[in-house]
């Protein structure tokens, strides 16, 4: 049985960390499957994942094909014979670079009324459909009835190896990335019923003057929103679409359960990374959190495509994990079901290269934040075969990436390894040596939370002809995430401060945490009031961006500014080459060098100022006492100037539980801890230079003169229990454990291990042993062996 609780995944009541890889059986000749499974095991995978392409299995309506390289059942069975779990993704949508996103061509031809109608009644060529169109849903149900005949007998509960089923894929993504919302009559009638549930008739007439007109007039008005109600439409449509997506997922879940799927988690993936950055990702959370939290047995999984986690952007992955975790149903684990493992863009060989360590770095960051499943997309490349009944579309293949697919994957289309393969295999060995501990430990957090406001990321349906909607959207887009993550997220992590996220829209604010809010010019009145109350009762708040002037529908609302006793602000912006907007620190922070800025929300300077506009008596940063609490507001795009933020953090009492200061940063450091006090230290050098550091835990030195090799990533044990010994601390990683042996992987010139044991440590020419009061200190001798086994015997 597969279950999840306490943010862990359990298989047969044992916590497990799942390391999976996407392998498309349909892109390989059947005779290649065993070789690729062998490669997966060599890389350290304990699970295989695959989409199931409806477009191939039912290319023509009613004509099913589950033979040869489309023999899904045989592929799943072969994985089980090789001791691997299976994660199945039957769509209906699968994307996977397939034509029509994996939906058979005949579906849209049979149900043309399901093709989306967008703003101004426009029809565009595209691959999306109205998810809740009755004709489309009927086809989905028939597809599930067919494919579940293969899946259900192979569920883990039925003696098989399937441990999860994904429902659809990247729900809603294609609409918002194209700004082509689904405004079909079927959808707008549902929205009309939704509005009736949330507003009175009188409120609706005031909100939408056309409310009592006929359906066609209602459709026309909603597809071309006028300025008098454009912001109301934007809010209402975004909130309704959350319900719409949740209904769709509920329908698919019902179809699967009707077919016999039970005691098996259903996954809904969260999409949104783009151009190797985070900035669109919270949109996916905002759209889908009601979908994946509506029922027991549903679980979210992220799509992570962030390239190489360098010093300038490694904070993206951390924030993705923090935001996903806080929006998960209580007790649900953090998983990533599309986790980039390539060493370059996987759709082409003609592009950038990531450092081979990139995937390992991202893996360790996720582990440090309690990830319980990572599934590489894609583990192996393959071929896009010709369709049996092709469209005249230029290449007549199943997918749009050309003849081949999965370039730069760990196993590339030609069968060779990419540069990441060996790095991933090494990391996987470290993970599996400590799998149970990794699967059950929790991140050790410091006293900071990053606020999340889901309504800042409502469905991106922005009517191009609405100036009010464009103005609001541009303000939110500029201030809700982009530069703010690069500043606050990077400043916190640069000082090794481990923070979580807080959903301040739905939940009360933890008074024991300092709260960092990425704030735009728009903020709902109730959230502004909640923040003002939090501070007045003794809370500490960092506000970065703008102090809001409006609620989310554009009505003037300055609750937070009034609580801070600030006048109405003015705004400055950079205007090169005639004006170079510059900001200088002042007060206790005056030693920090002046910084350039692109914009600033400014107020007349007073004694609370910590940032001023150069050449003007205007402030854009302040620390103000409000009631019993403190607000530190920075209202310019002030960068992650580490000394400035260190000073701010110290004033607010923010401190890291584990640290390894380095003058150029570039080190990711975090820790997890089990209920019985076992700890794992996650350490990543993001730079291509070796570093010598001192690691401190709660101000005590853990390791001194520790040499951190360039681009290395390590999992170091502290008070970790094994059958033979308790490892008090070690500079070497554990890569193997059995009853009388521990295998370590060396990484220092002379690694040092401190352990307690009732057993005798066997001598070896590869290391020296000192014993004092039942503690053994073992130092590895210089040698050529990368891995060293320490053996024990009873005294």
N, C-alpha and C positions, 0 to 999 in steps of 0.2 A: 504494500500500500504506500502511496506517495502522499505526504501531507506537508503542511507548513504551519509553523507557529513560532512565536518568540523570535521572528525574523530569521528563522532557519528553515532549511529544507530537510525533511526526513524521508528516508526510504526504509521501510520495515522498521520504523522507530529509531533508526540510527541517523544522526546528522551527517550530511555529506556535502562536499563542495563538488559541483559538476563542472567539468571542463569539456566543452563540446566543440564540435566543428561542423560547419555546413558542407555537406558533400552531396552533390546533385546526381543521383543515380541515373536520371534521364539525360544527363550530358556525358555519359560514359558507356562504352560497350559493356555488357554484362560481365565479360571475361576480365575486365579491369578492376572490378569491385574489390576482390580480395586483396590485390596489391595495394590499393588505396587505403583499405582498412588497416593493413599492416603499417602503412606510413602514419596513419592517424595514431595508432598505438605507440609507435616509435616516438612520436612528438609528445606523447603524454596525455592524449585524450581518453576520457572514460565514457564519452557519449558522442553519438553522431546525430546531426540534425539535417533535415531536408524539407524543402518545400515539396508539395505535390501539385503538379501543374494540370489544372482542369483542362486547359487549352490543348494539351497533348492527349490526355486520357479520354476526352470526349470531343475530338476535333470536329466531328459532325454530330448533330443532336441524336442521342440515343445509340450511337455507335461507340462502345467503350473499348479501350485497349489497355490491358494490364499485362502485356507479354514482353519478352526479351528485356531490353533495357528500361522498359516501363513496368517491370514486374516489381511493384512496390513491396508486396508481401515477401518476396524472395530476398529483397535487399534488407528489409528489417530483420528477417530471420538470420541472415548472414552476420549482421551486426551482433545479434544475440549469441550466435555460435562463437563469436570472438570476444565475448565478455563485455560488450559495450551496451550502455543504455541508448535509448532512441527518443528524440524529440521531433514530433511530426507536425508539419505546418500545411494543412490542406486548403488554405485559402478561405473563401473563393478567390479574392485578390491575393496574388503572391508577389507582384512586381518581379523581383529577381531578373530584371532586365528583359523579361519576356514580352513578346508582342501582346498588346491589349492588357498588359499587367497580369497575364495568365488567365483572363476570362476568354472563353471561346468566342470567336467572331460572331457566331450565330446568335448569341444571347442578345446583343444590342440590335441586331437586324430583326430579331423576333419581337423585341420590345423597344421600339424607337422612342416611345413616349417616356422611357426611363433615362434617356440621355439628358444631361443637365441643361437647364435654361438659366442663363446668368443675368447680370445687370442689363437693364434696358431690353430684356427679352432676347439677348444674344444667344445663338447656338455656336459653339466652337467645336472643331475637330478635337477629340480627346478620348481618353480611355476610361473616364469615370462614368458611373451611373448613379441614379437615385437609389441609395441603399435600401430604402423602405418601400420602393415601388413593388406592388403585389406580384407583378409578373416576374421581376428579378428575384424576389424572395422565393417564389415557387421553384425557380430553376436552382437556386442555392440549396433548397431542401432536397431536391432530387439528387443533386451532386453529393450532398452529405450522405444520403441514404446509400449511395453506391460506394463511396470511398470508405465509409465507416465499416462496411463489410470486411475490408482488409484490416482496418485499424483496430476495431474492438477486440477481436480474438487475441491481439498482440499487446494489449494493455498489460502493465505490470501486475495489476490485480488479477488478471486472467492467466498469469504464468508467463507473460511475455516481457518485453524490455521497454515498452513505451512508457515514459515517465512524465510526459506533458504533451498537450495539444494546443496549438495556437489557433485562435479564431481570427480569420482575415489577416490583413497586413497593412500597416501604415494607414489606418483609417483616417479619412479626411484630408490627408496630406496633399493629394493632387489638386484639390479645390483651392486650398489656401496658397500654395506656391504659385498658382496661376491667377489668383484673385478672380476666380470664376466660381462663385458660390452656387450651390444647388437651390435654385429658386423656382423649381417646378411647382405646378399647381398642387400636386400631391403633398409636397413639403410645406408650402405656404398655408394650406388648410390645416395641417398639423400644428404649424406655428400659431395659427389663429386660435385653436383650442388651447394651446399652451398659454397664450396671453390671457384668455378668459379665466384661467386658473390662478393667474397672478395679479390681475387688476380688475377693478370694478368696471361696470359699463360706463360710468361717468368718467373714470380715469382714462379708459381707452378712447373715448370720444375726444378728450382733451389732448391725448397723446397722439392719436391718429385721426385727423378730421374726417377721413374717408371711411371710418370704421364700419358704418352701417350701409355702405354701398354694396353692390353685388360682387360676386367672387372675382369676376374679370377685372373690375375696377380696383379691387383690393390687390390682385396680382400685379397689375400695372403700377400701382402706387408703391408697392414694396420693392419691385424690381428697379424702380427709378426714384429713390427716396429724395424728397425735397429738403431744403435746408431747415425748414421749420420743424422737421422730425428726424433728421438724418442721424443725430447722435443717439436718439432714443432707439431708432432702428438698429444702429450698430450694437448697442448694449443688448437689446432684446434678442436679436438674431444670434449673437454669439452665445448667449445663455441657452437659448432654445437648441442650438446645434449640439450642445453637450448632451441634452436629453435625447436628441435624434440619434447620435452615435451610440448612446447607451442602449437605446431600444434595438438598434441593429445587432449589437453584440449579444443582447439578451435573446434575440431571435436565433442567432447561430448557436448559442449555447443550448437552447431548447432543442434544436434540430439534432445536435450531437447527443444530447441526453436521451432523446427519443430512440436513437440508434443503439444505445447501450453504453455510452461513455460515462463512467462514474468512478469515484475514488481516484481521480486523475486531475491535476491542475489544468485549468484553461488559461492560456497566456494571451495578453493583449499588448502589442508592442507600441512604444512611444517613439515617435520619429522627430526629426527636426534639426540635427546638425547639418551644416552646410559650409562649403569652402573651408573645411577643417576647423570650424569654430562653433561655439555654443549658441549663438545669438537667436536662432529660431527654435531651439529645443524646448524652452518653456511653453511655447505655443502648443506643442503636442501634449504636454502635461495638462495645460489649461483645457484643451479640447476634450481630453479622454479620461480625466480622473474620475468622472462620474460613471464612465463605461466600465473601467476595471475595478472600481470599488463597490459596485452595486450589489454584488452577490458573494456568498461564500464560494470558495473554489476558484475564483478569478484572481489573477496575479498579473502585474505589469512587468514588462521587460523593455529595456532601453535599446535604441539603435545608436551606436557610438562610432562615428567616423570623424576622428579628430587629427589624423595624421600623426606627426611626431610631437610629443608633449615637451616642448622647449620652455625655457625660462619665461618667454613672453606669453605663453598661452596654456601652460599645464594646469592652471586654475580652472579651465573650462571643464575638464573631466570631474574634478572634485565637486564643482558646483552642480553639475548634472546629477551626480550621485546623491548629493545632499537634498536637492529639490525633489528628486524622484522618491527618495526615502520618506520625506515628510508628507508627501501626498499619497503614499501607499496606505491601504487599509491597515489598521493597527495590527501588528504581528506579522504582516506579510514581508517576505524577504526581498532584498534588492537583487535583481538579475539583469543581465544584458544578453539579449538573444540575437543581436547582430553586433558583434564586437570586431572591429577592424583588425585584421591580422596580416595585412599585406605590407610589403616594404615599398609600396608606391600605389598610385591609383589602380584599382583592380579592373577597370574597364579598358585600360590601354597601357601599352609599354612605353608610349611616347609622353613622358612626363617626369615629374620630380621623383626623387628617391627619399625615403625615410631612413634614418639610421636603423640598422638591424635590431637594435635594442628597444625600438619604440614600443612594440607590442608588450614586451616584458615590463617596461616601465608602467604602461597603462594597466596591466594586470595587477601589479603590486599596489598601485593607487586604489584600484577597486577593492582588492582584498582588505586593505587597511580601513575601508569604509563599509565593511560587512557584506560585500557582494557574495552571493552564495551560488551563482551560476554565471559563467561566461561562455558564450557560444560564438566561435570565430566565423565571420562571414568574409570570404569563403575560405574553407580549409583547402580545397582542391579546385583547380580549374577544369575545364572540359570543352566540349564542342557543342555549338548550336546547330543541331542537325536541321535538315530541310523539313518543312512541314509536308505532310502527306497530301494535304489539300490547301496549297498555299494561296495567299492573296497576291495580287500583282503589285508588290510593295518595294521592289528594288533589289531584294536579296532572297525572299521567299523562305527565310529561316525562322526558327522558333523565337529568336531574340534579336535585339537591335544592336548588339555589340560586335556584329560581324560573324565570322566563322568560328572564332574561339571566344571563350569566356573565362574570367577569373585570372587575368594577368596579374603577376606579382603576388599571387596567393602562396602560402607556404609550400604547397605542391602545385606547380604551375601547369598550364595546359599540356606542355610537352613532357611532363612527368618529373622535371628537375625541381630541386628545392630553391626557394628564394633565400635571401640572406637572413631572414628572421627565423627560419626553421630551427636551427640549433639553439638560438637564444630562447625560443619558446620552450623547447624540450628541456633545457636546463632549469628554467623557471618552473615548469610543470613537475619536475622531479622534486624540487624543494617543496612545492605545494602538496604533493601526494604523500611525502614523508610525514607531513603534519596535517593531513586532510581533516581528521576529526576535530582537531583543535581549531584549525582555520574555519571550519564550518560552524563552530559554536561560539567563538570569541566575539566580543563586541568592541567597537572603536572606543578608545579613551578620549573623551571630549574636553575641551577647555570651556571657559565661561562666556562663550559668544555664540549667538545664533544670527544667521542671515535671514532676513524677512523675505517671505514670498507672498505676493499678491496675485492670485490666479487671474483676476479680472484685468490685470495689466496686459494679459496675453490672450484676450478673447479671440475667437476665430477671426482670422484676418480677411474680412470681407469689407473692403474699403471702396466705396463708390467713387470712381475717378472724377465725377463732376461735382462732388460735394467739397467745398473749401473747408467747411467746419470739420468734416470727418478727416480730411487730409491733415489739417492742422493738429488735431488731437492725435492721430496716428503717428505723425512725425515726432511729436513731443514724446509720446510713450516709447517709440522705437529708439529714440536717442538716449533716453534716460532710464529705462526700466532694466537694462541689462548690459548693453555693449561696452561702453567705456567704464561703466561702474564695476562690472565683473573684473575687468582688467586692473582696476584700482583697488577696490576693497578686497576682493578675493585674493589678488596677488599679494597685497600688503599683509593680510593675515597669514597666508601660507608662507610668505617670505620670512616671517618671524616664527614659523613652525607652530602656529596656533591652529589647533584642530577645532573646527566649528561645525555645527549642524545647521539645518534650516528650520524656520518656524512659519507655519501657515497663519499669518495674522489676520487673514480674511475670515476664517472660520473658527479659529481657536483663540483662547485667552493667551496673553503673553506671559511667559515665564519670568517672574520678578527676579529670579536669581541669575539670569543671563543678561549680558550686555546685548542689545539688539541693534543690528546694522540694517538700515532700511535704504534700498535703492529707490529714490523717490522722484516722481515726475511732477509736472505742473498740474496734473489731474489726480485726484484721490477721493474715493468715496467718503462721504461725511462720517459714517460710522467708524471707518478705519482711522480717520484723522482724530476722532474723539477718543478712540481706544488708545492711540499713541499718546495723546495729551494726558489721559488719565494714568497710563502706565508710568510716565515720567513724574507726574505730580505726586504719585504715591511712593516715589523713591527709585524708580527705574532709571537705567542709563541707556541712552539712545545715541547711535551714530546715524545721522541722516545725510545721505550723499546724493546730490543731483539738484533738485529744486524743492523749496518749500511750497506745497501745493496751493494753487489759487482757485481751483475749480473742482467740483465733483465730477463723476465719470460721464455725466450728461451735459457738461459744459456750463452748469449753473455756478456762479461765483460762490466759493466755499473756502474760507480761510480759518477754520477752527484751529489748526495746528499753529499757524502763524500768529493768531491772536493769543494763543496760550504762551507763545514765546515773546509776546509784547513787542512785536516788530511792525513797522509801518509797511505800507504797500511797496513792493520792490520795483526796481527798474532792471533793465537788462543790457548787458554789453556783449559785444562779440568782436572777434578778431577781424581786421579788415586790412590785410596786407595788400600793397606795400606801404600804406599810409598810417596804419595803426597796428601795433603789435601788443595785443592784450597780454599783460603780464601780472603775476600774482606774487606777492611777497609775504612771508610769514611774519608774525609780530607777537608781542607778549612773550610768554615763556618759550615760544618756538622761533624766536628771531634769528637763531644761528643757521637756519636752513636756507640754502641758496634760493634765489628768486626763480620761479617757474613760468613758462609760457602757458597760455590757455586759449581755447577756441571760443568759449562763451562763459558768461558769469551772470548769475542772479545776484543783485547787489542791494545793500541796505546802507543807510548812513552809519558810519563807524561809531562804536562806543567801546567801553572798557572790556566787553566780552570778546572782542575781535581776536582771532588767531590767524586770519588771512585777509590781506587788503589788496585792493587794486593799485598797482604802481602808478604814482602820480595823481591819485585821487583819494579823497577822504571817504572812501566807500569800502565796506567789508563784504567778503564772500565766504567767510568762515568764522565761526563763533562757538564759544562754549558758554552756555547760559544755564543758570540754576532756575528750574521750574518746580515750584513746590519743594518737595524733598529730593527731587532727582535732578539729572543733568542731561542736557541735549548738546551734543557736538554736531553742528551742521556745517557741511562744506557744500557750497552752492555754486561751485565752478567745476569745470572738468580738470580738477587738480589731479596730477598723476600719482602713481605709487612711489612717491619719494619716501624711501624707507625710514630715514631718520625722522621726518615729520610724523609719519604714522606710528613709529615707535613711541614718540613722545605722547601722541594722542592716546595710544593703548595704555601707556603707563598711567596717565591721568584718570583713565576710566577703570583702572584695576584689572586690565586684561593681561594674562600671562600664560605662557606655554608650559605644559607639564613635561615636555621633552624638547630638547633643543640642541642644535649643532650650528652655532653662528658661523657664517662665512662671509667675507667682505663683499663678495659678488653674488650672494644668494645661490640660486641654481641647485638647491638641495631640497628634495621632498622628504619629510620625516614625519612618521606617525606611529601610533602603537595601538594594539588591541589587547584585550584581557579577557580571560575566561572567568567563570564564576568562582573557581578555586584559586585564582590569582596567577595563573600562567600567562605570560605576556609574550607577544611577538612584536619586534621592532621592524618597521618597513622603511627602508632607506634607499633613496634613488638619487644618483648624480645625473642631473639633466644636461650637463655640459661635457664637452669633448676635452676636458683637462682633468688631470688628477688633482685631488684635494686632500689636505690633511686637516682633520677636525677633531674636536673634543665633543663627545656626546654626553649630555647631562640629562638625568631624569630626576625631576623635583629638586633641582639644584645640586644633586649629588653626581659626581663623575661616574659615568658608566664605562666609557672607553676614552682613553686619552691617546693623542697622537695616532688616531685612527686614519689609515690611508684609504681613501675612497677613490677607486679607480674611475677613469673617465667612462661615462655612459653606463656605469654598473648599477645593478639593482640587487638588493639583499634582503633576506628575511632572517633576522637574528633572534635567537631564543633568550628569554630571561625567565628563570624559575619554571622551566618546561619539564614536565614529568615524562619519563620513558620507563619501560619495564626494567631497565638496568640502573638508571640514575636519574637524578634531577639536575638539569643543566641550569646552574645559577646564572651564568652568562657566557656568551661565546662570540668571538669575532668571526668564527666560521659558521657556515650554514649547515643545517641538518638536511641530508638528502636520503637517508635510509635508516630505518629502525626495525630491530626485531628483539627477541627475548634477551639475547646476550651480546648484541652489537649495536653500535651507533656509527653511521657513516657521515663524515663531515666533508664539506667542500671548502677548500682553503681559499682565502682571498687576500690575506695579508702576507707580508714577507715572512712573518713568524706569528702565526695565529695562536691565540690563547683561549683555553676553555677552562671554566671553573665549574666543578660538579660535585654533588654529594652522592655517595653510593654505599650501600651495605655490602656490595660485592667488591671483589678485588679487580683492579684495572690491570689487564695483562700488558706486559712490557712489549715494546716494539722499537726497532731502529728508526722508525719514522717520527717518533715523538719522545719527549722527556716528561717525567712524572714527578710531582712533588705532592706529598700528603701531609695535612695538618688538621687535626680535630675533625676527622671524617670528610674533610673537603680535599678534593684532588684538584691540582692545577696542572694542566697538560699544555705543553707548548710544542707545536710541530717543528720538526727540524727542516732545514732547507732540503728540498728534494724535487723530483720531477713529477711525482704523483699529484694530480689535482684533487683526488678524493682519497681520504684516509679513514680506515676503519679502526675504531677503538673497540676492543673486545673485553668482556667481563666474565668472571667465573665466581662461583660461590666461595666464600672464605672457608 
